[in-house]
Amino acid sequence: MITRRQLAIGGLGVGAVVGLGAWARGAADGDDSARVLLEKYGLAQLTPEQVIDTLDADGRARPLPLSGSVRAREVILSDGETRASVALTGDRFYLAVMPFRSRTHECFFHDVGRCSGEYARQAVHLTITDSSGAVLVDEDAVTGANAFVGRWLPRNRTGTVTVTAEGLRGEAAFSSKDDAATCLTTLQLV
């Protein structure tokens, strides 16, 4: 079965009908670079948040033809020829979590088209709790082809991410403040 995400990545342009305006308005330099770039990859009808989700969930090996460096308040897209910076709005923060056993990499801003790890397509249980004890995420998930599980969290929180898998457990601190990392690669399963 082909999903909406697979169709969008395949260049058929299937997606939400309102996304293009958000990208065109969000381009930091005021030109059409974001719109042109997204049209080229069949993603123009998606919101910035949907593009991040779609690229991060892409099942192909990294690197992808289109990269997207996720920052707290923007995503910077590039295909090596065109580069566009687009604002993320609202009160949500994207955190990409990469559990690992023996191999990781240093990363601060998650790149949905480039970052990858060793624990791909694995069943995990993900729990994210903020410092007040509120449970933000408590669910079974499967790491993507890139070995990440990405989740949208409320902004301006700190707390703990816990992943369990195959009898192993890992824990790491997170922050969803404007100066925080969007790529969490320090969660070792032991």
matplotlib code that plots the C-alpha trace (Angstrom):
import matplotlib.pyplot as plt

x = [0.0, 1.4, 0.9, 0.5, 4.0, 5.4, 3.4, 4.7, 8.3, 7.9, 7.2, 3.4, 2.6, -0.2, -0.7, -2.6, -4.1, -2.9, 0.8, 2.3, 1.3, 2.9, 6.2, 6.1, 5.4, 8.1, 11.1, 13.6, 15.0, 11.6, 12.1, 10.5, 13.4, 11.3, 8.4, 10.6, 12.6, 9.5, 7.8, 10.9, 10.5, 6.7, 6.3, 4.8, 1.4, 2.6, 3.1, 6.7, 5.9, 4.5, 7.6, 9.8, 7.7, 7.7, 11.4, 12.3, 10.0, 11.3, 12.3, 15.3, 18.9, 20.6, 21.6, 18.4, 18.4, 16.8, 18.2, 16.4, 18.3, 15.7, 16.2, 14.0, 12.2, 13.1, 14.0, 16.8, 16.2, 18.9, 19.4, 22.9, 21.7, 19.0, 18.8, 15.8, 15.1, 11.5, 10.0, 8.3, 5.4, 3.3, 4.2, 5.7, 9.4, 10.7, 12.9, 14.6, 15.7, 18.3, 18.7, 21.9, 23.8, 27.4, 27.7, 26.5, 27.5, 27.6, 24.7, 22.9, 20.5, 18.7, 19.0, 16.0, 17.8, 21.2, 21.2, 21.3, 22.2, 22.6, 19.2, 17.0, 13.5, 13.4, 10.5, 11.0, 8.9, 9.4, 8.6, 9.2, 8.5, 9.0, 10.7, 7.3, 6.5, 4.0, 4.2, 4.4, 4.8, 4.3, 4.0, 5.3, 7.1, 9.4, 12.6, 12.7, 15.1, 17.4, 17.2, 15.4, 12.0, 10.9, 8.2, 6.7, 6.8, 5.6, 8.1, 10.1, 10.2, 13.1, 13.0, 13.9, 13.6, 13.5, 13.7, 13.3, 13.9, 14.6, 15.2, 17.6, 17.0, 18.4, 17.8, 18.9, 17.9, 16.1, 15.2, 12.6, 13.8, 15.0, 18.7, 18.2, 19.3, 16.8, 18.9, 19.3, 22.1, 23.2, 20.6, 22.5, 20.6, 22.3]
y = [0.0, 3.4, 6.1, 9.9, 10.4, 7.9, 9.7, 13.1, 11.9, 10.3, 13.6, 13.3, 16.2, 14.6, 16.3, 18.9, 21.6, 24.6, 24.1, 26.1, 29.5, 28.7, 28.0, 31.0, 33.3, 31.6, 32.0, 34.0, 35.9, 36.7, 35.0, 31.9, 29.5, 27.5, 27.1, 26.1, 23.6, 22.0, 21.8, 20.1, 17.3, 17.1, 18.5, 22.0, 21.2, 20.3, 22.5, 23.0, 20.5, 17.9, 18.2, 17.5, 14.5, 13.2, 13.5, 12.0, 9.1, 8.5, 4.8, 5.4, 5.2, 8.4, 10.8, 11.8, 14.2, 16.9, 17.7, 19.6, 20.9, 21.3, 24.2, 25.3, 28.0, 27.1, 24.4, 24.9, 22.9, 22.2, 19.9, 21.1, 23.6, 25.6, 26.5, 27.9, 28.8, 28.5, 29.5, 27.0, 28.5, 27.5, 26.1, 22.8, 21.7, 18.8, 16.4, 13.5, 10.6, 8.1, 5.2, 3.2, 0.3, 0.9, 3.5, 7.1, 10.5, 14.0, 16.1, 19.2, 20.1, 17.1, 16.8, 14.8, 14.0, 13.2, 11.9, 8.1, 5.5, 1.8, 0.9, 1.2, -0.2, -1.5, -1.7, 0.5, 2.0, 5.7, 7.7, 11.5, 13.1, 16.8, 18.1, 18.6, 14.9, 15.3, 12.5, 14.0, 10.7, 7.1, 4.9, 2.0, 3.1, 1.8, 3.6, 4.8, 3.8, 6.5, 4.9, 7.9, 8.4, 12.0, 13.6, 17.1, 18.4, 21.5, 24.3, 25.5, 22.2, 20.1, 16.6, 13.0, 10.7, 7.0, 4.2, 0.5, -2.2, -5.9, -5.8, -2.9, 0.6, 4.1, 7.5, 11.1, 14.6, 16.8, 20.5, 22.1, 25.6, 27.9, 27.2, 23.4, 20.5, 19.0, 15.8, 13.5, 11.0, 10.3, 7.7, 4.4, 1.2, -1.0]
z = [0.0, -0.9, 1.7, 1.2, 2.4, -0.2, -2.9, -1.8, -1.7, -5.1, -6.6, -7.3, -5.0, -3.0, 0.4, 2.2, 0.1, 2.1, 2.6, -0.3, 1.1, 4.5, 2.7, 0.4, 3.4, 5.5, 3.2, 5.2, 2.1, 0.7, -2.6, -4.2, -3.3, -0.7, -3.1, -6.0, -4.0, -2.6, -6.0, -7.4, -4.7, -4.8, -1.3, -2.1, -0.8, 2.7, 5.7, 7.0, 9.9, 7.4, 5.3, 8.3, 9.2, 5.6, 5.1, 8.5, 7.8, 4.3, 4.0, 1.7, 2.8, 3.8, 2.4, 0.7, -2.3, -0.2, 3.3, 6.0, 9.0, 11.8, 14.2, 17.0, 14.9, 11.3, 8.9, 6.4, 3.2, 0.6, -2.4, -3.0, -5.6, -3.8, -0.2, 1.6, 5.3, 6.4, 9.8, 12.0, 13.8, 16.8, 20.1, 19.1, 19.0, 16.9, 18.7, 16.8, 19.1, 18.0, 20.4, 19.8, 21.2, 20.2, 17.5, 17.5, 16.1, 17.4, 16.3, 17.4, 14.6, 13.2, 9.4, 8.2, 5.0, 6.3, 9.9, 10.4, 13.0, 13.6, 15.2, 12.1, 11.8, 15.4, 17.8, 20.8, 23.6, 23.9, 27.0, 27.3, 30.6, 31.4, 34.6, 36.3, 35.9, 33.0, 30.5, 27.0, 25.1, 26.2, 23.2, 21.2, 18.1, 15.3, 14.5, 10.9, 8.1, 9.5, 13.1, 14.5, 16.2, 15.8, 18.0, 18.2, 21.8, 23.6, 23.6, 26.6, 28.5, 29.9, 31.0, 30.2, 27.2, 27.9, 25.3, 26.0, 23.4, 23.5, 27.3, 27.0, 28.3, 27.7, 29.1, 28.2, 29.0, 26.6, 26.2, 23.9, 24.4, 21.5, 22.2, 22.4, 20.2, 17.9, 17.5, 20.5, 19.8, 23.4, 24.3, 24.6, 25.1, 27.7]

ax = plt.figure().add_subplot(projection="3d")
ax.plot(x, y, z, "-o")
ax.set_aspect("equal")
plt.show()
